[in-house]
């Protein structure tokens, strides 16, 4: 009897494996050098789901980038009597094969198509160098559409990393230190929103309440030691997971790579599946405090963006980006991360206000927040939902505290969002948002929401500050270049005759041949060299003006009132 039971269990095991293999995609990744270029070769195998064709998903346009099919080289189907061609507009490759074929094997190489020194913008495209690689899965690994459909978006992946040196670090959204990876029951969205890196990364494994966070960093940084970033990262994750009452994630990866920038500094990050990928300009101008913000903002997206999803991505950026920004500075100050406190919160919140109220698109209605407009490069468009949403979050935080006599705050609303997302797969819609908020305030929130989010009308900050008892200054110094660029930013179209730019001598019609300034900074001089009447002239000035924009006072009264 025992022998029969064992055989039965074994039979079930083999049946299960066979069934799962129908929905498994196998990748083998290896490095090659061809004609002096570093490439990654991808060998791919999967079971065929149709008689004559198989479609492979590979976006040509994504994350503000286009022509991503250009990174594919030497693609060929290894199966007999098969051919492949691409469709850029639809974002796929299609294989034509014999009717009786059971499996398809193909290979292709990925090539870095950006040239010169690595800049922030280049990081959204594949980076493949002799000493490291850095790619996002949507511009790296193709996915068979039939397997995604047949598995109800619940397929398996096996990745083998072959031919890499023994000391070559492998770190990605699904694990670290692994040369063979088994990824089970993954969806297209989660798999194609992942980071894959390898090479001369230094990996720090951080234990947080029994869960592993792999921090992968490369480069010789000028302004901080690795240990500083490890400590910031650990404290950030602990504070955020405590806030969200969520220590369920057993693995998470954070990557940080250096970029090149001659003057000033820049940094950016992308919240991804089980991970977030960051980069920053590696020069003496980089401020560690900026990376504290970056880490906190992107890690917030584990909840506001990944668990709590927008119903219409750009339409709800005021929430997924604006509320994330608010909780970024709130949690930094509350957790005293990098020794930053309530003064940091007030200063950063004031910067949000100044950024919104001086924006050239400050009163654009929310209906214009589309994918095309967001990635258009139009000045101020990308930051508009961040600032508008962060101020809304501040208002709601204070409103809920006031209406509930301190029993509740905005934290309770966000935890409701998280629970509804997990239990009911609820997404953020405007109606759902208002309905949930109305559980915590005394009067219907819809008119306020429609006025300031839907219609884009600026907030009455004086009224808000007075209503909640905050002390404020009625005017403030704000960043102002003093003129309007031409569309290509190569000349001055018009200039404010009361501006500092005009006072130092800049004029409409000047052709700009060099420029250097810190965006939104009133403490660093803006420097321009222009050509006028055939002569080159250099100008430098502080880009600042006084504006009727109320700001919070950085004093003990306001700190006590914030009660962080």
C-alpha positions in Angstrom: 0.0 0.0 0.0 2.8 2.4 0.9 4.5 1.7 -2.4 1.3 2.6 -4.3 0.9 5.9 -2.5 4.5 6.9 -3.3 4.0 6.0 -7.0 0.8 8.0 -7.0 2.5 11.1 -5.5 5.3 10.8 -8.0 2.8 10.6 -10.9 1.1 13.7 -9.6 4.5 15.5 -9.4 5.4 14.6 -13.0 2.0 15.6 -14.2 2.3 19.0 -12.4 5.7 19.7 -13.8 4.6 18.7 -17.3 1.6 21.0 -17.0 3.6 23.9 -15.7 6.2 23.5 -18.5 3.6 24.4 -21.0 3.6 27.9 -19.6 7.4 28.2 -18.9 9.7 30.4 -20.9 13.4 29.6 -20.8 16.1 32.2 -21.3 19.9 31.7 -21.4 21.9 34.9 -21.1 25.6 35.2 -22.0 28.1 37.9 -22.8 29.7 38.2 -26.2 32.0 40.6 -28.0 31.5 41.2 -31.7 33.4 43.7 -33.8 34.7 45.4 -30.6 31.2 45.8 -29.2 29.9 44.3 -25.9 26.6 42.5 -26.4 24.3 40.2 -24.4 23.1 37.1 -26.2 19.7 35.9 -25.4 18.6 32.3 -26.2 14.9 31.7 -25.7 12.7 28.6 -25.8 9.0 28.1 -25.3 6.2 25.8 -26.2 4.1 26.8 -29.2 0.5 27.6 -28.6 -0.8 28.1 -32.2 -0.5 26.3 -35.5 1.5 28.7 -37.7 2.5 31.9 -35.9 3.8 33.0 -32.5 3.8 36.6 -31.3 6.6 37.9 -29.0 6.0 41.1 -27.1 8.8 43.7 -27.2 7.8 47.3 -26.9 9.3 49.8 -29.4 8.0 52.8 -27.3 8.1 52.8 -23.5 8.9 55.1 -20.6 9.4 58.1 -22.8 11.8 56.2 -25.1 11.2 55.2 -28.7 12.9 53.0 -31.3 13.7 50.3 -28.8 13.6 47.7 -31.5 17.0 49.3 -32.5 18.7 47.5 -29.6 17.9 44.1 -31.1 20.6 42.6 -33.3 21.1 39.3 -35.2 17.7 37.8 -34.3 17.0 34.4 -35.8 14.8 31.4 -35.2 16.8 28.2 -34.5 13.8 26.0 -35.3 13.6 24.7 -38.9 11.5 26.4 -41.6 10.7 29.4 -39.4 11.1 33.1 -39.9 10.7 36.2 -37.8 9.8 39.9 -38.4 9.1 42.9 -36.3 6.1 45.3 -36.0 7.3 48.4 -34.3 3.9 50.1 -34.2 2.3 47.2 -32.3 5.3 46.4 -30.1 5.9 42.8 -31.1 7.9 40.3 -33.2 6.1 37.5 -35.0 7.5 34.1 -35.8 6.1 32.1 -38.7 6.7 28.3 -38.3 5.4 24.9 -39.5 2.0 23.8 -38.2 3.3 20.6 -36.5 6.1 22.3 -34.5 6.0 21.9 -30.7 8.7 24.2 -29.4 10.3 27.3 -30.7 13.9 28.3 -30.0 15.4 31.6 -31.1 18.3 33.8 -30.2 19.1 37.5 -30.5 21.6 40.0 -29.1 21.0 43.2 -27.2 23.2 46.1 -28.0 23.6 49.5 -26.3 22.5 52.1 -28.8 23.3 55.2 -26.7 26.7 56.7 -27.3 29.2 58.8 -25.3 29.3 59.1 -21.6 26.3 57.8 -19.6 23.7 60.5 -18.8 20.5 60.3 -16.8 18.4 60.0 -19.9 20.5 57.1 -21.3 19.6 54.9 -18.3 16.2 54.1 -19.7 17.8 52.3 -22.6 20.0 49.2 -22.4 23.5 49.8 -20.9 26.0 47.1 -21.9 29.7 47.7 -21.1 32.7 45.5 -20.6 32.5 45.8 -16.8 28.7 45.9 -16.3 25.2 45.8 -17.8 22.0 47.5 -16.7 18.7 46.8 -18.4 14.9 46.8 -17.8 13.1 43.7 -18.9 10.8 45.4 -21.3 13.8 46.3 -23.5 15.7 43.1 -22.9 13.5 39.9 -22.8 10.7 39.1 -25.2 7.6 37.4 -24.0 5.4 34.9 -26.0 1.9 36.4 -26.1 0.2 33.0 -26.4 1.8 31.7 -23.1 0.7 34.9 -21.3 -2.9 34.5 -22.6 -3.0 30.7 -22.0 -1.7 31.0 -18.5 -4.1 33.8 -17.6 -1.0 36.0 -17.0 0.4 33.5 -14.5 3.5 32.0 -16.3 6.9 30.7 -15.2 10.4 31.8 -16.2 13.7 30.1 -16.0 16.8 32.3 -16.5 20.3 30.9 -16.8 23.3 33.2 -16.7 26.2 31.5 -18.5 29.7 32.5 -19.5 30.1 35.3 -17.0 33.2 35.5 -14.8 32.9 34.0 -11.3 33.3 37.4 -9.6 30.6 39.0 -11.8 27.7 40.1 -9.7 24.2 39.2 -10.9 21.4 41.3 -9.2 17.9 41.8 -10.4 14.3 42.1 -9.3 14.0 38.3 -8.7 17.2 37.6 -6.8 20.9 38.1 -6.3 24.0 35.8 -6.3 22.0 33.3 -8.5 23.2 31.9 -11.8 20.0 29.9 -12.4 16.7 31.6 -11.5 13.3 30.1 -11.3 10.5 32.6 -11.3 7.1 31.2 -10.8 3.5 32.5 -11.4 4.6 35.9 -12.7 2.4 38.3 -14.7 3.4 40.2 -17.8 3.2 43.5 -15.9 5.4 42.4 -13.1 7.9 40.6 -15.3 8.2 43.5 -17.8 8.7 46.0 -15.0 11.9 44.5 -13.6 15.6 45.5 -13.5 18.4 43.3 -14.5 22.0 44.2 -13.7 25.4 42.5 -13.5 29.1 43.2 -13.4 31.3 45.1 -11.0 28.5 45.9 -8.5 29.2 45.8 -4.8 26.3 43.9 -3.2 25.3 44.6 0.4 22.7 42.2 1.9 20.6 44.0 4.5 18.5 42.0 6.9 15.3 43.8 7.8 13.1 41.8 10.3 14.1 38.5 8.6 13.7 39.8 5.0 16.6 40.5 2.6 17.3 43.7 0.8 20.1 43.5 -1.7 21.8 46.9 -2.3 23.9 46.9 -5.5 26.1 49.9 -6.1 29.0 50.5 -8.5 31.4 53.3 -9.2 33.8 55.4 -7.0 31.5 58.1 -5.5 32.9 61.5 -4.7 30.6 62.7 -1.9 29.7 59.6 0.1 30.8 56.2 1.3 28.9 53.0 0.6 28.2 52.7 4.3 26.3 56.0 4.3 23.9 54.8 1.7 23.4 51.4 3.3 22.4 53.1 6.6 20.0 55.5 4.9 18.5 52.7 2.9 18.0 50.4 5.9 16.4 53.1 8.1 14.2 54.2 5.2 12.8 50.7 4.6 12.2 50.0 8.3 10.3 53.2 8.7 8.2 52.8 5.6 7.3 49.2 6.2 6.4 50.0 9.8 4.2 52.8 8.6 2.4 50.6 6.0 2.2 47.7 8.6 3.8 45.5 5.9 6.9 43.4 6.4 5.7 40.7 4.0 8.3 41.2 1.2 11.1 38.6 1.7 13.3 40.0 -1.1 13.9 43.4 -2.5 16.7 44.9 -4.7 18.0 48.5 -4.9 20.5 49.5 -7.6 22.5 52.7 -7.8 24.8 53.6 -10.8 26.7 56.8 -11.5 26.1 59.1 -14.5 28.0 62.0 -15.9 27.1 65.7 -15.6 29.6 68.5 -15.8 27.8 71.1 -13.8 25.1 70.8 -11.2 23.6 67.4 -10.2 20.8 65.1 -11.1 19.3 61.9 -9.8 16.3 59.7 -10.7 14.8 56.4 -9.8 12.2 53.9 -11.1 10.0 51.9 -8.7 9.8 48.4 -10.1 8.8 44.8 -9.3 10.5 43.8 -6.0 13.0 46.6 -6.6 13.9 50.1 -7.5 16.6 51.3 -9.8 18.4 54.6 -9.2 21.1 56.7 -10.8 22.8 59.9 -9.9 25.5 62.3 -11.3 28.8 61.4 -9.7 30.4 64.8 -9.1 31.1 67.2 -6.2 27.8 68.9 -6.7 25.7 65.9 -5.8 24.0 66.2 -2.4 23.4 63.2 -0.3 20.2 64.7 1.0 18.8 64.5 -2.5 19.5 60.8 -2.5 17.6 60.5 0.8 14.6 62.0 -0.9 15.1 59.7 -4.0 15.3 56.5 -1.9 12.2 57.5 0.2 10.2 58.5 -2.8 10.8 55.4 -4.9 10.4 53.0 -2.0 7.0 54.6 -1.3 6.0 53.3 -4.7 6.0 49.8 -3.3 2.6 50.8 -2.0 1.4 53.9 -3.9 1.9 52.6 -7.4 2.4 48.8 -7.0 -0.1 47.8 -4.4 -2.4 50.8 -4.7 -2.7 51.3 -8.4 -4.1 54.1 -10.5 -7.1 53.2 -12.6 -5.9 55.6 -15.3 -2.1 56.1 -14.9 -1.5 59.7 -15.8 -5.0 60.8 -14.7 -4.2 59.9 -11.1 -0.5 61.0 -11.1 -1.6 63.6 -8.6 -2.1 60.7 -6.2 0.6 58.2 -7.1 3.3 60.9 -7.4 1.9 63.8 -5.4 0.9 61.8 -2.3 4.1 59.8 -2.6 6.1 63.1 -2.5 4.2 64.3 0.6 4.8 61.1 2.4 8.4 61.1 1.3 9.2 64.3 3.2 6.8 63.4 6.1 8.4 60.0 6.7 11.9 61.4 6.4 11.2 64.0 9.0 9.3 61.7 11.3 12.0 59.0 11.1 14.8 61.5 11.4 16.5 59.9 8.5 20.0 61.3 7.8 19.3 63.6 10.8 16.6 65.4 8.9 13.6 66.7 11.0 10.6 69.0 10.9 12.7 71.9 9.5 13.4 69.7 6.5 9.7 69.0 6.0 8.8 72.7 6.1 11.6 73.7 3.7 10.8 71.0 1.2 7.0 71.6 1.4 7.7 75.3 0.8 9.7 74.3 -2.3 6.7 72.3 -3.5 4.6 75.4 -3.2 7.1 77.6 -5.0 7.5 75.0 -7.8 3.8 74.8 -8.4 3.0 78.5 -8.1 5.8 79.6 -10.5 5.1 76.8 -13.0 4.1 77.9 -16.5 1.4 75.1 -16.5 0.3 75.7 -12.9 -3.4 76.0 -13.8 -3.6 73.3 -16.5 -6.7 71.0 -15.8 -6.1 67.4 -14.9 -7.7 66.3 -18.2 -4.5 67.4 -20.0 -2.3 65.1 -17.9 -1.9 62.4 -20.6 1.0 60.2 -21.5 1.8 62.4 -24.5 1.8 65.6 -22.5 3.6 64.1 -19.5 6.5 62.9 -21.7 6.4 65.9 -24.1 9.2 67.8 -22.4 7.0 70.8 -22.0 8.3 72.9 -19.1 6.7 72.1 -15.8 4.4 69.3 -17.0 6.1 66.4 -15.4 6.3 68.0 -12.0 2.8 69.4 -12.0 1.0 66.4 -10.6 3.7 65.9 -8.0 3.3 69.4 -6.6 -0.5 69.7 -7.0 -1.0 66.3 -5.3 1.5 67.0 -2.5 -0.3 70.2 -1.5 -3.6 68.3 -1.6 -2.2 65.7 0.7 -1.0 68.3 3.2 -4.5 69.9 3.2 -6.2 66.6 3.7 -3.8 65.6 6.5 -4.7 68.7 8.4 -8.4 68.6 7.5 -8.8 65.1 8.8 -7.0 65.9 12.0 -9.1 69.0 12.6 -12.5 67.3 11.8 -11.7 64.2 13.9 -10.2 66.2 16.8 -6.9 64.5 16.3 -8.3 60.9 16.2 -7.5 60.3 12.5 -5.2 61.7 9.9 -4.4 61.0 6.2 -2.4 57.9 7.3 -5.7 56.2 8.0 -7.0 56.9 4.5 -3.8 55.5 2.9 -4.1 52.3 5.0 -7.7 52.0 3.8 -6.5 52.3 0.2 -3.9 49.5 0.8 -6.4 47.2 2.5 -9.0 47.7 -0.3 -6.3 47.1 -2.9 -5.2 43.8 -1.3 -8.7 42.5 -0.5 -10.7 43.8 -3.4 -8.2 44.8 -6.1 -9.5 48.3 -5.8 -7.8 50.9 -7.9 -7.7 54.7 -7.3 -10.4 56.4 -9.2 -11.6 59.9 -8.4 -15.0 58.7 -7.2 -13.4 56.0 -4.9 -10.9 58.5 -3.6 -13.6 61.0 -2.7 -15.8 58.4 -1.2 -13.0 57.1 1.1 -12.0 60.6 2.2 -15.6 61.5 3.0 -15.5 58.8 5.7 -13.0 61.1 7.6 -14.2 64.7 7.0 -17.3 66.6 8.0 -18.4 67.9 4.6 -18.4 66.5 1.1 -14.9 66.7 -0.3 -15.9 66.6 -4.0 -16.3 70.3 -4.6 -12.8 71.0 -3.3 -11.3 68.1 -5.3 -13.1 69.2 -8.5 -11.9 72.8 -8.1 -8.2 72.1 -7.4 -7.5 68.7 -9.1 -10.0 68.3 -11.9 -10.0 72.0 -12.9 -6.5 72.9 -11.8 -7.3 76.0 -9.8 -4.5 77.1 -7.5 -5.1 76.6 -3.7 -5.8 79.6 -1.5 -2.8 79.0 0.7 -3.5 82.0 3.0 -6.9 80.7 3.8 -5.6 77.1 4.3 -2.8 78.2 6.6 -5.1 80.5 8.7 -7.8 77.8 8.9 -5.4 75.3 10.4 -3.5 77.8 12.6 -0.2 77.8 10.8 2.1 80.9 10.8 3.3 82.0 7.3 5.0 84.7 5.4 2.7 86.3 2.7 5.5 86.7 0.2 8.6 84.7 -0.8 11.7 84.8 -3.0 11.3 82.3 -5.9 13.4 81.0 -8.7 12.9 83.0 -11.9 15.3 83.1 -14.9 13.5 86.3 -16.0 13.0 85.3 -19.6 11.3 82.8 -21.9 13.4 80.4 -24.0 12.7 79.6 -27.6 11.4 76.1 -28.1 14.9 74.7 -28.7 16.3 76.7 -25.8 18.8 78.3 -28.1 17.6 81.9 -27.9 15.6 84.3 -25.7 12.1 85.0 -27.0 11.0 87.6 -24.5 12.3 89.0 -21.2 10.8 90.6 -18.1 12.2 94.1 -17.9 11.9 94.0 -14.0 14.0 90.8 -13.8 17.6 90.3 -12.7 18.3 88.9 -16.1 17.3 92.2 -17.8 19.2 94.2 -15.2 22.5 92.5 -15.9 22.1 93.0 -19.7 20.3 90.0 -21.3 17.9 91.0 -24.0 15.2 89.4 -26.2 16.7 88.0 -29.4 20.0 87.0 -27.8 21.3 83.7 -29.1 22.4 81.4 -26.3 25.5 79.3 -26.9 26.0 78.1 -23.3 24.0 78.0 -20.2 24.4 76.7 -16.6 21.9 77.1 -13.8 20.4 75.1 -10.9 16.7 74.6 -11.6 14.6 76.0 -8.7 17.7 77.2 -6.8 17.9 80.9 -5.8 21.2 80.4 -4.1 23.3 79.6 -7.2 24.1 82.0 -10.0 22.7 81.4 -13.5 25.4 81.7 -16.2 24.7 82.4 -19.8 26.9 83.1 -22.8 25.1 84.7 -25.7 25.9 86.0 -29.2 24.7 89.5 -30.0 25.7 91.3 -33.2 28.5 88.8 -33.8 30.0 89.2 -30.3 30.0 86.7 -27.4 28.9 88.1 -24.1 28.9 86.3 -20.7 26.3 87.1 -18.0 25.8 85.8 -14.4 23.1 86.7 -11.9 20.9 85.2 -9.2 17.7 84.0 -10.8 15.3 85.3 -8.1 12.3 87.5 -7.7 9.8 88.4 -4.9 6.4 86.9 -5.4 3.1 86.9 -3.5 3.3 83.2 -2.6 2.6 82.3 1.1 5.0 79.9 2.7 5.1 78.2 6.1 7.4 79.7 8.7 10.1 77.4 9.9 9.4 77.9 13.6 8.6 75.8 16.6 4.9 76.8 16.5 4.5 75.2 13.1 6.6 72.2 14.0 4.4 71.5 17.1 1.3 71.9 14.9 2.6 69.5 12.3 3.0 66.9 15.1 5.1 64.6 13.0 
